[in-house]
């Protein structure tokens, strides 16, 4: 891959489109006022594992919890407020079509790599490694696209649709991953990831430079509304090529966002006390049902270690279906 020369891009198009309301499945209705989304309801479960490729492996050493959706502007604004960043310089990249009714559900953009790291830390999470991101998107079957082995029409917000603007997260229902769905891993906005010489796979990326003296190379993955649809990765005679671009850590663009991850075991152990109230029971069973059989082994292990924690039992009940 040849690193692209990064330039901030300001959106100028004025567009309208029909929106799919898939994100609403995560927000329960209480009378006419929606309930606040629980943090755990934002997270999909991805088991640990790896894919073998010609020059190494890509995967996750242990199970991860991953944001189902790219970080929204609604959530990003909350981060700015709670961390006293009212003078944030990325506001100019938040331009949107006039009359847009779902501004809060558009993906957050305009953050540089260090701000993306700070946001993930605020959430108690981190940026995914390149190898982890590819595992999340391609899955154990090493799919060329998040949704399958072949490209599909209108499955992602890329230049083929000529929208030239971001859409609300979760709009492209057919582009989600199978099982416990994760949305917009292809298109809409690219996502900051992490790669370091210490923790990243030694085979990727080739020729990565040290950036800011941190011995790391900063990348974005997945493409955006400004890029063509392309496979997540291609393994051939030319080596491993991935749907990613190396950018300077200081880049700000209107098509680059963020999606944090965290190790499932550590997150669950830390947050057990947060969901002990019986009012959470039905919703946690629903989360467990979404996580499914892939999460049963870990949840069973944690229930044995902490039988006094109802959160774990409710999740396990749902996972077993």
ZISULDA-V153673 format. One record per helix or strand. SS is the DSSP state (H for helix, E for strand). FROM is the first residue (numbers start at 1). LEN is the number of residues. If there is no record, write none. Layout:
ss:SS from:FROM len:LEN
ss:SS from:FROM len:LEN
//
This chain:
ss:H from:22 len:5
ss:E from:29 len:2
ss:E from:33 len:2
ss:H from:39 len:4
ss:E from:43 len:4
ss:E from:49 len:5
ss:E from:56 len:5
ss:E from:64 len:4
ss:E from:72 len:1
ss:H from:73 len:10
ss:H from:89 len:6
ss:H from:103 len:3
ss:E from:106 len:2
ss:H from:113 len:10
ss:E from:126 len:2
ss:E from:129 len:1
ss:H from:130 len:9
ss:E from:145 len:1
ss:E from:148 len:1
ss:H from:159 len:3
ss:E from:168 len:1
ss:H from:173 len:3
ss:E from:190 len:5
ss:E from:196 len:1
ss:E from:216 len:1
ss:E from:219 len:3
ss:E from:233 len:4
ss:E from:239 len:4
ss:E from:244 len:3
ss:E from:256 len:2
ss:E from:260 len:4
ss:H from:264 len:12
ss:H from:278 len:14
ss:H from:293 len:13
ss:H from:310 len:11
//
